Amino acid sequence: MRKEMKVLLAGAVALSSVLWAGEVIDINKGVDNPALIKKEDLGNKKVVTEEQLGYGAASLTGNTPPPKIEYDRPAPGAAKRFARSYVNAPPLIPHSVKGLLPITAKNNACLGCHMPDVAKSMGATPIPPSHFTDFRPSTKLVNGQVVKEGKVVGKDLKNTTDIKIAKFKKLKKLNPARYNCSQCHVPQANVKPLVGNTFKPDFMSKKQMESSNLLEVIDEGVK
């Protein structure tokens, strides 16, 4: 695994000049296929078949194996980024993850390229400021009572959802809660969509397709 990692990282350094320069693959393109959507519009049908209930063409009662999925992606540094599914959505991993997963307590290969201090030189997307922030409310046990943000749960607060704005705590290191990258970020398989999708992300700028500004807008709409 270490040998594979060295090869992948070396490739990333060699290809770091191939920066994405704002070029992204729009993963939402073509998913609003009119033919697929019409086929799946079950609201006006009197009878719905087993095939229409499933995501595939096979009967739900049959023993049909799932289709083979290929995760054939370029090496780190050689792939174009995927556009985000929506504003501030966790971006998909555009490159091969062979030799990089699983992430363990002692090894996280993602950090070697995506930490902010090295990301630009590696041609990688930097980990955003939100991952260096603790959003959890301050919680203490005082005289047998749970106190959140200085308020007693059950007395000052009926429940924890009454806390509307938690105090942000900026951290000098990566928030441990964000350490397991593959919990939110996943590779994209080379498959055609099985169902049509009418969802269209409302990006206010091209930059929102490529990067996160979550920390700047986290309080929008909160009173």
N, C-alpha and C positions, 0 to 999 in steps of 0.2 A: 504493500500500500504506500509506503514512504517513497519507493522508487517511482511509482505512478504519479504521486503528488509532485515530486520534483520535476518530472517531465511536464506535467500540466502547468505548473507555475513558471517553468522556463519558457514554455510556449506563450504564456500570458505576457511575460516580459518582452519576448521577441515581437509579439504582435501588438504591444501597447500603443504603437504608433497608429494602429488601425482603430482609432477612437471612433465611437459611434456618431459623434458630431450631430446629435439630434435626430439621427435616423432610427426610427422604431418600426417594429412590425405591429400592425393594427390587428389585434386578436379578435376584435369585434366585427371586422370586415366580413361581410357575406353571411353572417349568422341570421340576419333578418330575411332569410330566403322565403319569398312569398309562397312557393310551392309547398315547402315544409310546413309553414304556418297554417296554410289552408288544410293540409292533410291532418293536422293535429287539432283543428278547431272542432272539438267534440261537443260544444254547447248546443248545437242544433241537430245533433244526430239522435235518432230514437234508439238505435242499437249500437253499442260500443263493443268491438271484438277484443279478444285477448291480445291480438297483435298490436292494436291501438293503445292498449293499456301499458304495454312494455316499451322500452327504449329501442328494441330491436325488431326485426321482421319475424322472428321465430315465436312459436307458441309459448306461453308462460308455463304450460304443463310439460313441455318437452325437456329433454336433457341436452340442451345446446350449449357448448362451451363458449365463453366470452371471446370476442375478437382479439387477435394478437395486437398488443400495443407496442409501438416502437418509440424509444426515447433517444433517437439518433440525432444528437446535437453537436455543433462544433466545439472545439476546446475553448476553455476560458480565454477571453481576449480576442477571439475570432468571430464571435457571434453578435448580431444586432440585438439590441434590447427589445423586449416586447412592450408595447404600450400598456399602461395600466388598465385594468378592467373598468375602473371608475376612479374618481378623484380620491387620492390617498389610499388606494387599494394596495395590498402587499404585492409587489411586482413578481411576475413569474421568473424562474431561473432560465435564462436563454441558452446557457451552455451545458456541456456534458457534466454530470456529477460523478462520473466514474472515478473511484479512488478518493472522493471527497466525503462521501457518506458511508456509514452513519456518523453523526456528530456525537462525541463522547465528552465526559467531564474533563478529560486530559487532552483532547484534540478537537479543534474546530478549524478546519482548513479555510473556511469562508473568511475568517478574520485576516488571513494573510494578504488578501487582495482588497477587501471592502472596508477596512478601517479608514476613517477620514484622512489620516496622515499619509497613507500610501495609495489610496484609491486612484487618484489622478495619474500617478506615475504608472499604475498597472492597467489603466484604461477601464477601470471598474466603477460601478455605481457606489458612491460612499454611503455608509450607514448613516441614516438621518439623525438629527438632534433628538428626535422623540425617543430613540433607543438609548439615549444617555440621560434619560429623565425618569424619575420615579413619580408616577401619577397616583399611587396608592395613598389614601388618607392616613394621617398619623394615628395609630391605634395603640392605646395603652390600657393596662389593667390596674385600676386604682381602687383600693379598698373593696375588691371583689366586683367592681363595676367596670364595664367596657366603655372607654372614653375614646371617641373619634373626633379628631380636629377640635379637641377641647369641650366636646359635648357628650353627655352621658346617654348611651343607647338605652331606650326604654323610659327615659325621663325627659331629657331635653330633645331627644330624637325618638320618634315612634318606631322608625326602622332606619337602616343605613342608607336607603335611597333618598332620605331627606337631605343628605349632603349634596348640594348642587355643584359646588366647585371645590375640588380638592386642591391643596397647595402643591404646586409643582416643586419638586426637589431636583435641581440639576446635579448630575453626578459627574465625577471626573473619569469614571470608567464605564464601560458598557453595563447597562442594567442587567443583572443576572436573569431577570425574567425574559429578556430578549435573546439570551445566549443560544437557545435552540432554534437556529435559523429555519430549518426545514419544517418547523411546526406551522409556519405561515407561508414560507416561500417554497414553491414546488416546481419541478421541471415540467415543460409542456410536451405532451405526447403529439406525435404526428398523426392525427386522426381527423376525420371529417365530423362535423356536428351531427348528432343523431336527431336532434330536434331543432326547430326554428326558434329564434329568440327576438322578441320585439324590443328588448331593452337597449337603450342607447345612452352611453355615458355623457354627461353634460360638462365637458371640460371648458373652463373659461379661458384657458390659454394652452398653447402647445407644451409649455413647461410642465403643466400638471399631468401630461401624458408620460413624462419622463422622470419626474422627481416628486418628493413629498414636501408639503408645507404644513403637515398636521399640527406641529407645535404652534404655528402662527394662528391657526384657525380653530383650535380645540375648544375655545370658549364661545364661538359664534352661536348666537341664538340662546345662550344660557343666561338667565337673569338671577 
